[in-house]
Structures are given as structure tokens and as C-alpha cells.
Amino acid sequence: MTAGAAVAGPDGGLRCPWALSAAEYVTYHDEEWGRPVHGDDALYERLSLEAFQSGLSWITILRRRPGFRAAFADFKIAAVAEFTDADRERLLADTGIIRNRAKIDATLANARVLADWAPGELDSLIWSHAPAAAGRTAPRTLSDVPAVTPGSTALSKALKKRGLRFVGPTTAYALMQACGLVDDHLADCVARRRP
């Protein structure tokens, strides 16, 4: 077996190896990761969670996602933009989320910035950085999957230029993968979108 290649899951179907490292990953991998996500609030949630994931395992965020949603008003931009200093203190004490001051502050600041954007503007900006699927080779192993691309660097710069924080090129690429801008399911993976 090639290192990093697709691995048979509990149902015998081949999956990206990371999808089998925890029970919660199978559902997330099969039904959500790499599927197109649209809508400003939905993309704000993914952008925020990817920022919180920085330096941590995604399973840590996935297991706490219900707590994040409760703490951040289901990631409704308009609601989070109205959070006060008291809300910030509440978040810093909330054991249901990652209590990282810089990440919490970035999530709140980003909502305030995005609240001034036109409806659909975040969606349009992010999706304008989706690379053409044609000519993109499906990865055969995990080593074929990049952590940063010129496209994620460009997306990161565009988001930062518009005032968003905690959106480096690696976080931007993780967002692109999670939200279906790119399909980095391995070539033999059952969850890979087929033409």
C-alpha cells in the first residue's frame, strides 16, 4: 500500500486516510468537506472555524462546533457584529470553545467588517478565487495535497486588504478545501466529486 493513499473505511469504500482517524471524521469527510458552501454567514462560520483551528487538530474544532455555534450566535454576521465587551468576556470564559484571545478578537472584528459589506459580497469574493477544475490533477496521496497555493495566497491578500484578520494563506487554503473551491479528496476516494 502506498503511504498516504486512500484507505478502506468501515463500509469498505476507499477514503482519504485522515477521514478514518476519528469516528466524527467519516461523516464530516463524506458529507461536508469539499462540498460547495455558499452564503455569507455560512462562509463566515467556516472562515472563523478555520482560524480557530490554526495550530490545532481539526477534530478539536469539529467536536466543539456546537459550542462555537451557540457561543457565536450561529455565526450570523449581523448578530456577532453587535457583540459587546461583555460578550467578549463571556467568550473568553466559555469552555465549549477554544478560548484564544487573538482568535476570538479576530472573529468579532471580522463580523464588524463584514456587517458593512453588501449581501453576497463575501461569497462573491471567496468564490472568485476558485481555480478552474479543468486541468487540476486529482491527488493520489496526501503528499500530493498542498498546504498553500498561489490561489490561497491571493485569497488571503484579498481578505486582508478588505480588513479581515487571521486569514493567512494556509487558513485560506483550508477554507478553499472545506468549502469546495477545490476538491482535494484523493482520486480513489468515494467522496470525490466525479465529472
C-alpha positions as CSV (number, residue, x, y, z in Angstrom):
1,M,0.0,0.0,0.0
2,T,1.3,3.5,-0.9
3,A,1.8,5.8,2.1
4,G,-0.9,8.4,2.3
5,A,-3.1,6.7,-0.3
6,A,-6.9,6.2,0.1
7,V,-7.8,3.6,2.8
8,A,-10.8,1.3,3.1
9,G,-13.3,2.6,5.6
10,P,-15.8,0.7,7.8
11,D,-18.1,0.1,4.7
12,G,-15.2,-1.0,2.5
13,G,-15.2,2.3,0.5
14,L,-11.9,4.0,0.0
15,R,-11.4,7.3,1.7
16,C,-8.8,9.9,2.4
17,P,-6.7,8.5,5.3
18,W,-7.4,11.4,7.7
19,A,-11.1,10.6,7.4
20,L,-10.7,7.4,9.4
21,S,-8.7,8.7,12.3
22,A,-11.8,9.6,14.4
23,A,-15.4,8.5,14.2
24,E,-16.7,12.1,13.6
25,Y,-14.4,12.5,10.6
26,V,-16.2,9.9,8.5
27,T,-19.4,11.8,8.3
28,Y,-17.7,15.2,8.0
29,H,-15.5,13.9,5.2
30,D,-18.3,12.1,3.3
31,E,-21.0,14.7,3.6
32,E,-19.4,18.1,4.2
33,W,-15.7,18.6,3.4
34,G,-15.1,19.6,-0.1
35,R,-18.8,20.2,-0.9
36,P,-19.6,23.7,-2.2
37,V,-20.6,26.2,0.6
38,H,-22.3,29.4,-0.3
39,G,-23.8,32.3,1.7
40,D,-22.1,35.0,3.7
41,D,-23.0,33.6,7.2
42,A,-22.0,30.0,6.2
43,L,-18.7,31.2,4.8
44,Y,-18.1,33.4,7.9
45,E,-18.6,30.4,10.1
46,R,-16.1,28.3,8.1
47,L,-13.6,31.2,7.9
48,S,-13.9,31.6,11.7
49,L,-13.6,27.9,12.5
50,E,-10.5,27.6,10.2
51,A,-8.9,30.5,12.1
52,F,-9.7,28.8,15.4
53,Q,-8.2,25.6,14.0
54,S,-4.9,27.2,13.3
55,G,-2.2,25.3,15.2
56,L,-4.7,22.7,16.4
57,S,-6.2,19.5,15.0
58,W,-9.4,19.9,13.1
59,I,-11.1,17.2,15.2
60,T,-10.8,19.6,18.2
61,I,-12.8,22.2,16.3
62,L,-15.3,19.6,14.9
63,R,-16.1,18.3,18.3
64,R,-16.6,21.8,19.6
65,R,-18.6,23.1,16.7
66,P,-21.9,23.0,18.5
67,G,-20.4,25.1,21.3
68,F,-18.9,27.5,18.8
69,R,-22.3,27.9,17.1
70,A,-24.0,28.5,20.5
71,A,-21.3,31.0,21.6
72,F,-21.2,32.9,18.3
73,A,-25.0,33.3,17.6
74,D,-24.8,30.6,14.9
75,F,-22.2,32.8,13.1
76,K,-24.9,35.2,11.9
77,I,-22.7,38.1,10.9
78,A,-25.2,40.8,11.9
79,A,-25.6,39.3,15.4
80,V,-21.9,38.8,16.1
81,A,-21.1,42.3,14.8
82,E,-23.3,43.6,17.7
83,F,-21.3,41.7,20.4
84,T,-20.2,43.8,23.3
85,D,-17.2,43.8,25.6
86,A,-19.3,41.7,28.0
87,D,-19.8,39.1,25.1
88,R,-16.1,39.1,24.6
89,E,-15.5,38.3,28.3
90,R,-18.2,35.6,28.1
91,L,-16.4,34.0,25.1
92,L,-13.0,34.1,26.9
93,A,-14.6,32.1,29.8
94,D,-16.6,29.7,27.6
95,T,-15.2,26.2,27.9
96,G,-17.2,25.0,24.9
97,I,-14.9,26.8,22.5
98,I,-11.2,27.5,22.1
99,R,-10.5,30.4,24.4
100,N,-7.8,32.0,22.4
101,R,-8.0,35.8,22.8
102,A,-6.4,36.6,19.4
103,K,-8.8,34.3,17.6
104,I,-11.9,35.5,19.5
105,D,-10.9,39.1,18.8
106,A,-10.4,38.3,15.1
107,T,-13.8,36.6,14.9
108,L,-15.5,39.6,16.4
109,A,-13.6,42.1,14.3
110,N,-14.3,40.2,11.2
111,A,-18.0,40.2,11.8
112,R,-17.9,44.0,12.3
113,V,-16.1,44.4,9.0
114,L,-18.4,42.0,7.1
115,A,-21.5,43.7,8.6
116,D,-20.7,46.7,6.3
117,W,-20.4,44.6,3.2
118,A,-23.3,44.2,0.7
119,P,-25.2,40.9,0.9
120,G,-23.4,38.2,-1.1
121,E,-20.1,40.2,-1.2
122,L,-18.2,37.7,1.0
123,D,-19.5,34.8,-1.1
124,S,-18.5,36.5,-4.3
125,L,-15.0,37.5,-3.1
126,I,-14.2,34.0,-1.8
127,W,-15.6,32.1,-4.9
128,S,-13.9,34.5,-7.3
129,H,-10.7,32.7,-6.1
130,A,-11.9,29.2,-7.0
131,P,-9.4,27.8,-9.5
132,A,-10.7,26.2,-12.7
133,A,-11.3,22.5,-12.1
134,A,-10.2,21.6,-15.7
135,G,-6.5,20.6,-15.7
136,R,-6.4,20.1,-12.0
137,T,-5.0,16.7,-11.3
138,A,-6.7,14.7,-8.6
139,P,-4.3,14.0,-5.7
140,R,-3.3,10.3,-5.5
141,T,-1.8,10.5,-1.9
142,L,-1.8,13.1,0.9
143,S,1.6,14.2,-0.1
144,D,0.1,15.5,-3.4
145,V,-2.2,17.9,-1.4
146,P,-0.6,21.3,-0.9
147,A,-0.9,23.4,2.3
148,V,-0.7,26.7,0.4
149,T,-1.2,27.6,-3.3
150,P,-0.9,30.8,-5.3
151,G,-4.7,30.9,-5.2
152,S,-4.9,30.7,-1.4
153,T,-2.2,33.4,-1.2
154,A,-4.2,35.6,-3.4
155,L,-7.4,35.0,-1.4
156,S,-5.6,35.7,1.8
157,K,-4.3,39.0,0.4
158,A,-7.8,40.0,-0.8
159,L,-9.4,39.2,2.5
160,K,-6.7,41.1,4.4
161,K,-6.9,44.1,2.1
162,R,-10.6,44.3,2.9
163,G,-9.8,44.3,6.7
164,L,-10.3,40.7,7.7
165,R,-7.9,39.1,10.3
166,F,-6.5,35.7,10.9
167,V,-6.7,34.7,7.2
168,G,-3.2,33.7,6.2
169,P,-2.6,31.6,3.1
170,T,-2.7,28.3,4.9
171,T,-6.0,29.2,6.6
172,A,-7.3,30.4,3.2
173,Y,-6.4,27.1,1.6
174,A,-8.1,25.1,4.3
175,L,-11.2,27.2,3.7
176,M,-10.9,26.6,0.0
177,Q,-10.8,22.8,0.6
178,A,-13.5,22.7,3.2
179,C,-15.9,24.9,1.2
180,G,-15.4,23.1,-2.1
181,L,-13.5,25.7,-4.0
182,V,-11.0,22.9,-4.7
183,D,-11.7,19.1,-4.5
184,D,-8.7,17.6,-2.6
185,H,-10.4,14.3,-1.9
186,L,-7.9,11.7,-3.2
187,A,-8.5,10.3,-6.7
188,D,-9.7,6.9,-5.3
189,C,-11.9,8.4,-2.5
190,V,-15.6,7.7,-2.5
191,A,-16.4,11.3,-1.6
192,R,-14.5,12.8,-4.6
193,R,-16.9,14.6,-7.0
194,R,-16.9,12.9,-10.3
195,P,-17.5,14.8,-13.6
